[in-house]
Amino acid sequence: MQIRLAVISNAGGSGKTTLSVHLAYSLAKHRYKVALFDLDSQGSLTLFCGLNQPEPEHTLAAVLKDDFDGNWPLTPCWSKHTDKVVICQGGMVLTETADELVLHKRGAYLLGDRLTDYPLEHDLMIFDCPATLGPLPLMALAASTHIIIPVQLEPKSIQGAAHLLEWYYYHCKHLRLKPTPEILGFVPNQYDARRAAHRQMLAALPSQLEQMNIHAFSEIRDSAEFVNASGQGLPLPIHRPSHQAKDDFKEIASQLAALIGSKSKERVKV
């Protein structure tokens, strides 16, 4: 009955981790319990959450080992500000894990298997994926109920997103995912209103996606304060509470809160 959100993009620098961090913090402010999962070998979430690099046995890699006993390696995030967010960290050890997944009989389903066998109580899980369409994002797709796609307003990124959609439809069918993870929408990221190309692509994106029945969320602005906040290991609302960009995630957070609320009502009925 949880919402499991995979943040997927096959383009580097598209803002996946920034989006993951701020959605986690926004939902925590709604009093929901959130678990972040870092599927990236670069461990960007560790930096954004202000944590130290973990030992391999305290990462997602340990969860995916055949001898995992259900003891999830979860670390609190921003504990001075909230008690609602934890993270299962990633790191370089996931490079080896990705290779092992290719050979594992249940590789694509392994994270979903772990969450079935050893359930977590969180309302929302966010899978922050690497900038590839390899074994780790595939595993996240199979474990998710929804996906969201951050995209830069650049031709190369838009073309990459089209390839990602082909990958999504193919693997949903190939893996026989039922129900199929729902595409929550595209998130235009790092938008600079001073750039004519950004304005033009932003204006065209909703109608292009509407043809595929995919939602286009409001844009996330380009701001150096996101970089400054991540350097401090904090979400922007903590680092700079008065900065206007902190409100750019409200639309997505509200939709996630509504989804969690509807799931909770279904659970009560059952």
N, C-alpha and C positions, 0 to 999 in steps of 0.2 A: 504493500500500500504506500510505499515511499515514492517520492519523486527522485529519480536518478538522472542527472543531467550531464551529458557528455559535451564538453566544449571542444569542438573539433575544427581545425583548419589545417590545410596542407601548405600554408605559407608562413614562413617565419616572420616574427614581428607584427603579427595581426592583432595582438592584444588579448590573447587567450587567458594568460595568467592575470592580467589586470582585470579582465571581466570576471574571472573566477573569484578573485579576492573580494571584489566589491559586491558581487552578488551574495557571497557568503556573509559578509558583514551586514549587508542590508537585510537579509532574512533573519539574521541573529537579532537585529533591532526590532524585528517583528515578533521576537520571542520564539522563533523556531530553532530547532537543533540542527546544525549543519556539520557534515563531514566532508572535508576536502581530500581528494586523492590526487597525488602528484604522479602522473604517468610519464613524466619527462626526465630523461637521463641528465639533463642540465640542472634539474632541481630548482627551477625558478621559483616555485612556491615557497621553498625553504627561505629564500632571500626575501620574498614579499611578506612573509609572515614573521620575519625577524628572528629566525631560528638558526641554530648551528647545524652543520652537516652531520647527518646521523651515521651510525654504524650500519652495515648492510642488514644485520638482523633486526634493525628497527625501521625498516623501510617496507614498501609495498612488495619488494622482491621476496621478502620472507613469507608474506601472505600467500604468494603464488607457488611456494615450494610444496612438494607432495607431503611433507611431514608437518604442515601447518596444523596447529592444535586449537585454533580459534582465539588465541590471545592476540587481538588486533593491536599493532603498534601505533597507537593514536596519541598525538601530542596536542595539548591546548594551544590555541592561537589567541594573541592579544588578551591574555588573561586579566590584565589590569582594567580592561574595558568591557569584556563580555565573558560569560562562562558557557556560551552556546556553540562555539566553533572549535573543532579539532581537525588535525591533519594527519593523514597517512603519507609520510614523506617519500620522495623518490631520490634519484641520484644516479651516478655513473653505473652502479650495479645493475640498473635496468637495461643497459645495453646487452649484457649477458642474458638477462631475463627474456628480452625480445627474441634472441636467437633460440632460446629453449622453447618458447611458445610455438615456434614454427614446427617443431618436432613433437610437441605434446599432443596426445590424442584428443584432449579437450581444450587445446590452447585458446581458441577464440571464446570459449564459454567459461574459462577458468575463474575470472573475477565474479561473474554471475553465480557460479557454483559456490564460491566462498561465501557470498552474501546470502545464499540460500541455506547453506549448511551451518553458518555461524552468523545469524542476523545481527544487524546493528539497529539501534533504536532511533536513529536520526530521522528527522522529517525530510531532509534534503541531502542528497549526496551529489557532489560536483566532481566530475572526472576531468582534470586539466590534462589534455593530451599533447603529445609532441607534434611538431610541424611536419608530420609524415602521414602516409596512409598505410602504415605498416602494421605489425602484429599487435602493438599496444593500443592504438586507436580502434582497431578491429575488435579487440577484447572489450574496450569501453563501450563500443556500439552495441555489442551483444548483451551487455549488462545494464544498459540504460533504458529508461522509459521515454526520455526526450533527448534531443540534441539541439544545440544552438551553434551557429556558425558566424564567428566574427570575421569581418572582411575589410581590408583597406580599400579606399576609393582610388585604386590604381588599376589600369588594364590587366596587368599580370595577375594581380590578386583576384580580380573578377573572373578571369579565365580559369584560374586554379579552383575557384569555388564551383564553377561549372563541372570541372573534372571530379570534384569531391561529391557532387550530387550523383554523378554516374556511379561512383564507388558506393555510395550509400544505397541506391536502389538495387544495385547488383548484389551486394552482400546481405541486405535484408532478405532478399529472395533466396540466395545461395545458402545462408545459414538458417533459413526457415524461421525467422524471428517472429514470434506471435505472442502478444501483439507487436506490430512493427513500431520501433521507437519513433515518436512523433517529432517532426522538425518544428521546434518552437518558433524559429525565425532566423533571419540574418541580422547581424548587428554591424552597421557601418562604423568603423573605428578610426580614430586619429583624424577626424574631420577638421579641415582648416577652411573656414568660410572665405578666407582671402584668396583662395586658389580657385580659379574658374573651372578647372577640370573637376575638382571635388564637388563644386556646386552642381555641375552638369550631371555627373554620375550619381550623385545623391538624388537628384530630381528624377532620374530615369529608373533607378533601382526598384521602387515599389511596383511600378507597372510591369516591369520585367518579371518580378517574382510572383505577381498576382496571377500571371498566366499559368504558373505551376502550383497555385494555391498555397504559396509560402508568404508568411508575414515579413515585412521589413520594419524593424524597430527604429525608434528615433536614434539619431547619430550620437556617438560618444566623441566629444571634442578632443582635439590634439592639445595637450597641455604639458608643459615641463613639470608641473606639480605632481603628475602621476609618477614621473621618474624620481622626483625628490622624495615622495612618500614611500615608494618602494625601497629606496636606499635606506630609509629609516625602519623598514620592515613593518609598515603601517598602511592601512587603507587611507585614502584621502580624507574621509570625514573625521578621522582621528588626527591626522597630521595637520590638516588645514580645514577646520570645521566651517569656516566662512567662505570657502572657495566654491564658486557656482558649479564647477564641474562635478562635484559630489552628487548632484541631483540627476546627472545624466543616466543613471542606472535605475531610476525609479520605475519606469514603465515595465522593464523586464522583471524587476523585483516584485512589483504588484501582481504581474501575471503568475509568477511562481507561487506567491502567497495564495492566490486564488485557486491554483491547482492543488496545493497542499490542503487547503480548506475543503475542497470538493472531495479529495481522497479520504479525509477524516470523516466526512459525512457518510461516505460509502461504507467505511469501516464500522461506524455506529449502526447503520442499517443491518449489516451482516451480523 
